[in-house]
């Protein structure tokens, strides 16, 4: 009896998709196990199945070649002749140039200073990444105000008997970090000021800030860097020269300050009017209201946007090579042009290596931004 | 008791307080602005006078008079006649056209790739969705300049010479001179076909509008696609047949050391296009995915309940609504692509930066004018793209009922 009912029900369901309301109803189909997973996700119907097979075939065609290039036929030690003979990636080139890729032309005897600066950076930024760290305000203050000063004197020297290392000798990954971090640290306060200015009630200040932001947002970073490298020296009084690196940093900070301003403006607009009114009613002046009431809330809302701008800053650091600075990409570019190594495989390897370096930084930071977005989103307006 | 109460509030004015002509805040605001403007004017004057002094000391002319002088350089790619005898101004126009062509091609390519990626990201097929994710995460997290260098210096430049070209079916060839493709030649019917295409386009648009109005008014309207098919394919075909039916496909041929005939896409153009399209398409893909996922769940369920297939559901229900979410960030990406064409200067593509802020600047030394010229161009392009996308956005939003 039950068996018969079950087959009848199954037949009805098969034909109409509707479950008959009988007491002998079948339990819902349980989706478990690898076979079922493959059925659902790779072969749900014949079209998707065909697609899966085509994609698998394409992967089968391309993946072995990729593996052979990167690992199978790669050269891990040796010189150009070995690389050309093996035909794969030339990791030996990266190995031989490792010091230059990391430190640029920084004197070998002084490289410990770069390492120390980097360790200090990790030590002061790492605690900020975790929500539960106590005394974050002080750590942030240290990272934003004290650390840059220490880093500058450690890298440049000139005090405490440290020999001076001219900025022309800075390069490689270290310079990429210097440009990126200066851009990050410089663009935030500039962005806050510009965003406040754009929302100011004072007409002249609002006009100035709006023009500044829109102009810098409308042009590519290269033109700003060209301006900083070619036009800025003309602006200065005679005999006064700004360091080339400093000019580039200025350009990067101004450009990203304008981008940051728009991100922060979004946060300022999201703060309900009541907060402004309550602060004014409590007798706070403009700056007190901004610093203690509005900005802490506004900045928290736009943290993901700020981190995304930071990812863009890291990617944009490569542009400094166009005005003759040797960041990671610039030094790789110079390395592959070396006649001792010049070959197609070395060129490819160099770019792949630099690409991996940037990818790790940017991917890590963007994942962190996603994590923040999820964490900041809980319990609020969703 | 009542007396004291009256007394203690007695000093308050009756009615709302009248604000004096100059409140304290207003005076302070004026003072701050005056200070700000004075500082601004002083800084601008300081910079200007320094620049003038520096220029005169270095013996550099100022003003845009140099634009009429003989340029004396050659360009590798130009859509208008240009030689070393042309002027700097003509060089500027060459750069403008090259930049616009690169931007337009890049935008088209990035849009198609990006929408494909976005749809793949939300695919039911796990493998396809995963591969799209991998593509997006790779291409958007590597600096564009590095990608351009990779395509140009690592892939296209080391290609063999014309004699050992990579062949595609014997009609297209890829070598270190670029991609050489067969060129269709319509002879005298070329202009007739173009005119027919224009008429067809107008017909299609007019008919689409008429049908939309009809549908809005009566709820029922005929199909539009026959008009588009006839307008864009039928009419040009007819025009071609009537005007003599001339057609020839010029297949590039290896003669001596190089190819003769056919269309050539320079390696610089190819690398710039690949780099820009791949980089921006990753961002577009994420925008499209977010747009599709941003459509309310009920819309999917309603579409399924009405018996639409998955493709119909996407095309008729989901994408039109997703477009409202997609267009504003898409506009930002198009702007970014147009601005990022400037990076192609680093792989010797003759665009604004390389011709104006590069060659012209080094030859004339007029840094201020050339950089202002380049910036002015980008500002114009940015404003134009922003205006177009605002109009599109308005159109998409207006369809809301």
Interface residues (C-beta under 8 A of the other chain):
Chain A: X41 X42 X44 X48 X51 X52 X55 X56 X201 X202 X203 X204 X205 X208 X215 X217 X218 X219 X220 X222 X223 X226 X227 X230 X231 X233 X234 X235 X236 X237 X238 X311 X314 X315 X316 X317 X318 X319 X321 X322 X329 X333 X336 X344 X347 X348 X351 X352 X354 X355 X358 X359 X362 X363 X366
Chain B: X29 X32 X33 X36 X37 X40 X47 X50 X51 X53 X54 X55 X57 X124 X125 X126 X127 X128 X131 X137 X138 X141 X142 X143 X144 X145 X146 X147 X149 X150 X153 X154 X155 X158 X339 X340 X342 X343 X345 X346 X353 X357 X361 X367 X368 X371 X374 X375 X378 X379 X382 X383
